[in-house]
Amino acid sequence: MTVEERKAKHINKSTLWYIQKHIKEGKKIKVYNKTKERVE
């Protein structure tokens, strides 16, 4: 996801970093439904 896409979807930088880090490590991620809808 590019910076422009992230800003357009109103996702914080730290939230995106958290999601990416946990996916790379193979861990489960916990996100609020509001953020989940924006990412999908």
Steps between C-alpha positions, in 0.01 A plus 500: 500500500644835403498810716232656280277193529544495877410866532200463268366217718570699821728239656767609746862427417548309824195281431629406157846431643350274769298302245796455264737399780270233638419358157872467420559322832204267443317624808131569536395861466238678703332800340181687564213430263511859377863463391438151364231635265736770374782254426274261307 
